[in-house]
Amino acid sequence: MDGGAEAVIDLAAVSANVAALREHVRGAAVMAVVKSDGYGHGMTEAARAAVAAGAQWLGVNRPSEALALREAGITAPVLCLLAAADAPHADAIRAGVDLSAGSVPLVTRIAAAAGQAGRQARLHLKVDTGMSRGGATLADWPALLAAALAAEAAGQVRITGIWSHLACADIPGHPATEAQLTAFGEALALADKAGARPEVRHLANTPATVTLPETWFDLVRTGGGVFGLATLPGGAPPWLRPAMTVRARLIQVKQVPAGTGVSYGHRYHTAAPATLGLVPLGYAEGVPRSASGAAAMWCRGRRWAISGTVCMNQFVVDFGAEPAAEGDEVVLFGPGDDGEPTAQEWADALGTISYDIVTRFAARLPRSYRTVASDQGLPPGLAALAGTPAG
Ligand SMILES: *Cc1c(COP(=O)(O)O)cnc(C)c1O
């Protein structure tokens, strides 16, 4: 552990989650969405584990991420979910990366980039069925189809996918989901009538994959689920396992009297003579500053509150009469096996979603990777082999 803290990524959990998702969706294919550095778990490591476990597709935001996957030797189909006009489309097309377009000008740009690349672009047409984020509205859909079919007829693009995104799949029974499904059906029917023959039609994110089979179509796009998380009330189902553990060691321990003010602003005072422990993690590493007094961490076999203001690179814990010691392991969150909080519990305590917790730690903490189900109980040599050092 460098600086006394690290994120431990359980790649065996990533693989097991992908296998469980594949089993759950039966005939549909699984796209592992590994954008934002694999939701903070490491993009290429997560992508490799997902593909090894049977994910047929990968999803990222930008061509630069897709190109990094190709440079890492990953040959699975990759879709760029975000479409920016000035993205390096030609490079992506050359690398066989699938692009998305939700507007006529973007189809035109991608078709031109295909000319530069000397290769047909693989294109997913995005329809906005009610999220009101990317994609063509139903009113603009016929024009988008016409432009893409013309580019296909000219040999510049191949329409490989038709897709949309759900706004309320994590709110059970929300009427917008039904309305979006109806709109997606209309868009697919129009595309079929116009002559589009996509390989995959896709709509579902993790919450829809878990709870709404009618949204699965040919492919589900699961990000959170791959990492054992979901935005559903109560979090992910028990057949998904959280893959990230954030842990640290106490770097200092001291005794203070009752009534001692702790950390910036003295927003916390010890109620009795206390042992204070210093955890080398703060908001610059990803611990939300709003976690002061709200979120719990795990140490010495039980949970403890964060005492006082979270600083940039550290926070303090009041262990009361417990004899905490320098070097004691602290777990902020993990899979919950031993009673430690989960990212879902942190999210619930802070009024956010688990994705917002785990992505905070992206690239801010050293990571180590675990590739077997559990290395507990292995002799030290084998345990060292079981964990691959972080890149
Ligand atoms: C991020 C994203 C997903 C994955 O959502 P999860 O809830 O993490 O599964 C799917 N589709 C699109 C368009 C996304 O942006």
The ligand as a MOL file (V3000), in Angstrom:
LIG
                    3D

  0  0  0     0  0            999 V3000
M  V30 BEGIN CTAB
M  V30 COUNTS 15 15 0 0 0
M  V30 BEGIN ATOM
M  V30 1 C -23.2800 4.4690 -18.7030 0
M  V30 2 C -24.2750 3.9750 -19.6770 0
M  V30 3 C -24.7850 2.6660 -19.5780 0
M  V30 4 C -24.5050 1.7800 -18.4000 0
M  V30 5 O -25.3930 2.1020 -17.3490 0
M  V30 6 P -25.3840 1.1850 -16.0440 0
M  V30 7 O -26.5550 1.5820 -15.2360 0
M  V30 8 O -24.0960 1.4410 -15.3640 0
M  V30 9 O -25.4820 -0.2050 -16.5220 0
M  V30 10 C -25.6080 2.2100 -20.5820 0
M  V30 11 N -25.9100 2.9960 -21.6270 0
M  V30 12 C -25.4650 4.2660 -21.7510 0
M  V30 13 C -25.8520 5.0760 -22.9120 0
M  V30 14 C -24.6330 4.7880 -20.7760 0
M  V30 15 O -24.2100 6.0530 -20.8960 0
M  V30 END ATOM
M  V30 BEGIN BOND
M  V30 1 1 1 2
M  V30 2 1 2 3
M  V30 3 2 2 14
M  V30 4 1 3 4
M  V30 5 2 3 10
M  V30 6 1 4 5
M  V30 7 1 5 6
M  V30 8 2 6 7
M  V30 9 1 6 8
M  V30 10 1 6 9
M  V30 11 1 10 11
M  V30 12 2 11 12
M  V30 13 1 12 13
M  V30 14 1 12 14
M  V30 15 1 14 15
M  V30 END BOND
M  V30 END CTAB
M  END
